[in-house]
Amino acid sequence: MSITLPTWPQGALQPEAPFNESMKKLGAVVNAAAEATTNTPPTTTLTDVDKIWIISTSPTGAWTGRANQIALCTAAGVWEFYAPETGWLALDKNTGLIRFWNGSSWGAVPLGTAAVDRNVVTALATSGAVNIDVSTGDYFTLALAGNVTSLTFSNLPASGKAVSLLVRIKQDTTPRTVAWPASFKWAEGNTIAVSTVAGSIDVLAITTFDQGTTWQVTLAKAFA
């Protein structure tokens, strides 16, 4: 893991400035236990000083323009930002995932043994624009409470790696619809809609070999 730190020339009048900057960066990176990975800056108090967050891909507010960076709280509502370098690791305390910067995105692996921990099930938003964060795992639930107007994907792995996901879809008491992305490619070109019977359960299986440009899709319907 590389860490690029500020340096200071011999005889500098204020060597404490780059030194203090280096120490803050070391503290943020070496003791990297992020509170969460998110787009939204949290409301911070003095108790949050020296805590870090991993900024996701579409940040808002004070984090706008800082996608994928590490945000260090230095005072209540005050932030310093560090662009990650390849190999940086951080524990996401919110999800229990180890996140790593691969040079282009934050990947993630679960803690513990694969047989015990890797098959984490993540609940998705229940209507509207639904995003599937691939870094959280391979298994998702979608309990429909309204029509899903779009499905998007974030934190896909680097080129050359495939992803397969399963999504358990439960229909509402009122029939809801799911709008499939144009990237979904169905067997023989036959698009399948979700079941409309109240409480019915479908399982969506999708695989991409090209970072989400296209997904091969099947939908198993109406499990008892």
Summary of the structure (lengths in Angstrom):
residues: 224
radius of gyration: 21.2
end to end distance: 50.1
largest distance: 76.9
contacts: 619
relative contact order: 0.10
helix: 14%
strand: 38%
